[in-house]
Amino acid sequence: MASRQAPGARITLADRMFTTLLTISVLSATIATIASALLHQATVMGEAQVELGHECEVVASTLDASADEVAELGSLELGEMRATLVTPDGQVLFDSLVEPATLVGHGSRPEIVSAFREGSGSSVRASDTLGNVSLYQARLLASGNVIRLSVDRAGILFVLLGDMGILALILLGLVAVSWVASRILASRLVKPILQIDASRLTNEAPYEELQPLTDRLALQQAELLRQMDELKSMDALRREFTANVTHELKTPIASIMGASELMRDGFVLEEDIPGFAARINDESQRLSALVNDILTLSRLDESERAQSQELFGTAEPVNLLTLCRDVAERMGGRADRLGVGLEVQGEAVTVQGFPHLIDEMVANLCSNAIRYNREGGEVVLSVGLEEGQPVVSVTDTGIGIPEESQVKVFERFYRVEASRSRASGGTGLGLAIVKHAANLHGAEVSLTSKTDVGTTVTVRFPAQDPSSLPPSSEVS
């Protein structure tokens, strides 16, 4: 029998197989026994009915040849058979087992009704004896009376009760066989499963039904390795980013400290103090811009890791044309000082997003376009729809970006011309912020550039659901 499980213990495969095998075996044995008993009874009943019919014909022939039917019946040796002689009105003239006077009329019995009508009749009825069945055969005699013979045979219940002992022995044998078979089968089934190596990226399942499981293990293993590689890459990027931040922070801090120490110690002439103060102010602004960009990138990184936009508040409708005009107005003074023309063109387009981040994206692109332009050059901010998608493009006529550097410009602290970037106040983080802010909005960033011709950076937002946005004219 199955071992009793301790509270909370998990059922073993062998126990489950034992239960299943035993249940199937018991059901099969029971069904087979009942089916065999039914078949046996049907065969026995059929043979007994035929034999009783022959006996009834013999007795009927004997009575037809006799002058006294009752006396003839009394002289016959009938064995286990019961004989009954019935008149056309249903009265019992003779019964080999019971005194006729004590019997009620038999005219309604189906086998007798059939015999009076068709010359012969038969029927099968459960007898008063538990588990037995009575078979009846009746024949019409030449005298007009009906002779009926009957015999009792064991019914299906009696047959089954008689087989209970054998069935019990069979069931005990099935329990033992099922227990042994379940242990052997469980061992053979589990052994190939235990040999599956979960650390391998490819596994041939020992059974076809387990192939989805081994495929899933392989996918999970590949995903785990990818995540480990990603963590290593992120750790390397973090160390590199920390080193770059430290280096970038040291430069303005050293300049500020040097200038302030010279002023403190009195080594600066009175007429040179405004110049030193201006240098301190410039480096302080550069330091502030660098810190702000680092904080923005950190928030974007945290948002990507958490796959949540809650750090930036609630998204709201943003009119891209109005936003670009605001950026151009803020950048106008700087563009004028450098002799660069600044223009905004296009149509009013609304997107759902974070105004501060989109403003910073456009401002960084515009700032780079002005910084890396040439005197007399031009910067154009364009807004519109392309194939149903809102698009913002910033085009300049500046120095351009060499082809080998175009795939790197969105990396943190990467500068095509480091000296020019630092001299003009660039932090080296602007395009990295553009890339991550675009990702946060589900947008794509593309760049086309040609040396000494100019550069165009395009931000393509996903198509917007018009029902979720107010008219562009209502968005500030």
N, C-alpha and C positions, 0 to 999 in steps of 0.2 A: 504494500500500500504506500501511497505518497507520504513522505515525511512531513510531520506537522511543523508548520512555519512558526517561528517565534514572532511575537507582536512587532510589527514594523519591518520584518524581514522581507526581502524581495523574493518572489517565486523564481525558482531555477528553471532553465530550459528543459532539463530532464523531467522535473515535476509537471511542467505544462504538457510535455509530450506524453507522459504517462497518463495524465488525465484525459487527454485527447484520444490516445490509443484505446484506453480502457472504455471510454464512453462509446467510441465507434464499435469496438468489439462486442460490448454488451448489447448495444442496440442491434447489431448485425445478428448476434446469436439469438436474441429474443425474436426478432422478425423472422429469422430462418426457422426457428422452432414452431412459431405460430403458423407460418406458411406450410411447413411440412405436415403439421397436425391437420390443417384444413384440407390439404391435398389428400392426406391419408384417409380422413373421414369421408371426403367426397368419393374416393375410390371404393372404400368399404361399403358406403351407403349405396353406391351404384350397383355393385356386385350383389349386395344383399337384396336390393329391390328386384333385380333380374331373377335371382334365385327364387325369391318369394313369388314372383309372377308365374314361374314354371310350376312351383308347388301348387299354386292356386288353380292352375289349369288342370293339373292331375286330379286334385280333389274334386273340381267341378265335373270332370269326366266320370269320376267314380260315382258321384251323387246322381248324375243324369242317368246312370245305368241302374240305380237302386230304386226300389219301390218306396222305401222309408228313409228319407233323408236324415232325419234326426237320429234314428237308430244307427245308420251308417256312420255318421259323424262320431257318434259315441264309441264306435268300435275302432276308429282309426288311431294310429300311433302318431301324434303330431309333434312330439318332442318339445322344443322351446316355442313353437308357434301356437298362437291362439286363434281358434276358429269361431266364427259367429255366423248364424243363419238368420236372415232378415226377410220378412214378408214384404209384399209390395206396399202395404200400409205402414211399414216401419217397425212392426212388432218383432221383437227378438224371439225366435223359436228355440235357438240353441246357442250356448256359449260355453266353450271348453274350460273356462276359468271361473266364471261367475254364474250364479243362479239366474236364468233368464227373467224370472219374475221380478227380480230386483233392479233390472236395467230399464231405463227410459227408452222411448222410441228412438231408433237409429236412422229414420228416414231422411234426416237432414244432413247426415254425414256426407262430405263431398265425394268420397270414393264410392259410396253406395248410390248417391244421386247419379253419378256418372255411369255406374254399372247399369242401373235401370234405364238410363237414357241411351247409352252407347254400347252396352254389353260388357264393358269392363271399366275399371277405374282404379286409381292409385292416389296416395297422399302420404305426406310425412308430417308428423306432429310431435312436439315435445311431450313426453309422458310425464306422469306425476312423479316418477322416480327421478331424483336429482341427477342431472347430468346425462340422462338417457334420451333417446329419440325413438319414437314408434313409427314403423313402416307399415303401410296398409296396401293390400291388393284385393280387389273384389271382382267377381265374375257372376253374370246373370245365368241362372240355371234354366233348364227346359221347363221346369215347373212354374217358372215365374218368380221364384225366390232368388235371393242373392246370397252367395257364400263369400265371406270376407275372412282373409287370413292376415294376421299381424305378427310382428316380431320386434323386439326391443334391441337397439344397438347403442353402444356408448356414444354420447355426444361429444362436441368439441371441448367442453369444459372438463369432462371426465378424462379425455385424452391428455389435455394439458396438465391436469393434476397428476396424472400418472407419469408424466415426463418431468415433473419438477425436480426430482432427485438427480436425474441425468443433467438437466439444465444447470442445477446448482454446481455440480462437479465441473461442467464446462466453464461456468463463470469463474470458478476458483482457478482453473487452469489459465483462463484468459488474463486474470489479474497478474499471475506470476509471469506469463509470457510478456504482457504489456510492460511490466516493471523492468524486466531484463532488456527488452527491445528498446525502451525509452532511454535507458542508460547508454546502450551501445550507439543508438542513433544520435543522441545528443553529443556524445564524445566525437563521433565522426563528423557531425555537422559543424560543431564549434571549432574544431582544430584548424580547418582552413581559414575561418574567420579571424582567429587569433594570430594567424600568420600574416594578416594584412599589415603592411608597414605604412602607418599614417604620415611618416615623414617624407615619403616619396611623392613626387608630383604626378606620377602616373602609376596606376594600380589596375591590374586585371582582376576583376572580381571573381572569387571562386564559384559563385553562383550568379546566374543572369539577374535574379531578383535583387542582388546586392550591388549591381553595377551603378545605379543612381547614387548609392551611398558612397562608393569609392570615388565616383566622379566629384561628388560634393566635397569629400575630404581633400581631393587634389586641388579643387578650386580654393578651399579654405587655406590650404597650405601655401598655395601661390599668393593668395591675398595677404597672408601673414608675412611671407617673405617680402612682398611689395611694401607692406607697411613698415617692416623693419628697415628696408632700404630707404624708405621715405623719411623715417625717423633719423637715420644716420645722415641723410642728406640735409634734413632740417637742422640737425645739430651742427653740421659743418657750416651751413648758412648762418646759423645763430652766432657761431664763433667768429665767422668772417664779418658778420654785421657788427658784432660788438667791437671787433678790432677797427673796423672802418669808422664806427661812431666815435670811438676813443680818439682816433687820429684826427677826424674832422673837428671834434670839439677842442682838441689841444691847440689847433692853429689859431682860432680867434681868441681863445683864452690867453695864449702866450702873447699875442699882440696887445691885448688889453692890459695884461699885467706889465709888459715891458714899457708901454707908453705911460701907464699910471705911475710906475716906480720912478721913471725919469722925472716926471712932473713932481712927484712927492719929494725926491731928493734934491730938487732945485737945479737939475742939469739942463733944463729947458729954458731958453730965452723967452722973455715976455712976449715977443712978437711971434714966437713959434707955438705958444700954448693953444691958440684956436685950431691949428693944424693937428696937434696931438689929440685935442678933444674931439675933432671930427673923425680921426682914425678910431678912437675908442667908441664913438657912436656908431660908426659903420660896422665895426667888428661885433658890437653888441647886437645890432640889428641882424647881422648874419647869424650870430649865435642863437638869437631868438627864433629866426626862421628855421634854423636847423632843428632846434628842439621841437618846434611845432610840427615839422614834417615827420620827425621820429615818432612823436606821439600819435599823429594821424595814421602812420603805417602800423604802429603797434595795435591800435584799435581795429584797423582793417584785418590784420593778421588774426587777432583774437576772434573777430566776427567770423572769419573763414573757418577757423578751427572749431568753433562752437556751432557753425552753420546757423547762425542767428543774426538778425539785423537790429536787435533791441538796443545795442550800444549807440545807435544813431537816431533813436527816437522812432517816430511814425512817418512812413512815407506819405508824401502829398503831391498833388499836381504841380509840375514845374513847367513854366513857359520858357522853352529853350532860347527863343529869339530875344525875349526880354532879358534873360540871364546873360546872354552874350553881349548885349548892349551895355549892361551894367559893368561887365568885366572890361570891355573896351573903354568905357568912361574912366575906370580906375587906372587903366594902363596907358591912357592917352598921354599924360605928362611925360612918362618915361619914353614912350615911342617918339614924342616930339624932340626930346633932348638928344636922342640917338639918330634923328633924321629918318625915321621909319614911318611910313604911312600905315594907318590902321583903319580898317573898314569892316562893317557888319552887313551881311546881306542874307536874303532868304525869306521864308514865310514863318508865321507863328505856328509852332508845333508844341504840343503838350505831352509830357511823359510823367509817369508816376515814379517818384524817387525822393532822394534826400537832397534838398536844395543846397545845403552847405557843401556836401561832397561833390555834387555836379559843378557847383561854382568853382571849387578848388581844382577839379579836373580841367575845366576850360581855362582858368587862370594860369595853371602850370603850362598848358600847351601854348597859350598866348605869350606868356613870359619867355618861354624858350624860343618861340618864333621871333620875338623882338631881339632877344639877347644874341642869337646866332645869325642875325641879319646883317646887312651892310647899309651904310648911309645911302639914302635915296631908295632903299628897298621898300617892300610893301608886305603887309600881313592882312589876310582876309579871313574873317570868321563867317562860315556859311551854315545855315540851318535849313532843313527841308525834310521831305519824305522821299524815300527810295524803296519802291516795291512794298509800300505800306509800313516801312520801318523809319522811325525818327532818326535823323543823322545830323551830327555836328562835325564839321571839318574846319581845321585850322591850316591855312596854306601860307607859306612865306617864300620870299625870293632870296633866301640867305645862302650860306656857304654849303648847305647840304650835308649829308651824312654818307661816308664811304660805305660801299656795299658790305664789306666785312664787319662793319660795326653796327649795322642796322638790326641784327638779331640780339644785340647786347644792350641797346640803349634803354630798355625797360628794366634792366637790372639795377639794383640799389648801388648808388655811389659811382656808377659807371659814367664817365665823361669822355666824349669824343675829343674835346680840347680842354683838358683839365685847367690849364693856366687861365684861359679865357673865361671858363665857368666861374672860377674862384674870384677872378678880378671883377666880374659883373654880379657877384653875390649869389651864384647858383649853389644849391646844396647837394646836387647829384641824386636827389630823391624824387624830383618832380614827376618824371615819367613812370617811376615805380608806383607812385600814388595813383597816377592816371590808370595804370593797368589794374590795380587791385580795386579801385573805386568802380571801374567799369564792370569788373567781375561781380561785384556786389549788386549791381543793377542788372545783371544778366546781359550786359552789352559786350560787343566785340571791338577791339582796337586794331586798326591796320595802319601801316606806315609805308609811304612811297617817297623816295628821295633820290636826288641826283646831285653829285658834287658840283658846286658853283652854279647850280640852277635853282635849287630850293627843295623844300620838304612839305609834304602834306600828311597830317595825322587825322584819321577819321574814327569817330566813335559812333558805332551803329547800335542803337537800342532795339530791344525786341518790339515787335508790333504791339500796340496798345489796344485794350478793349475800350471802344468809344463810349460804351454805356457807363464805365467807371470814371470817366474824366469829364470835367465841365468844359464848356467852350473855351478855346485858347484865349479869347479876348477877356475872359473873366479871371484868368490866372495872372497874378502879378509876377 
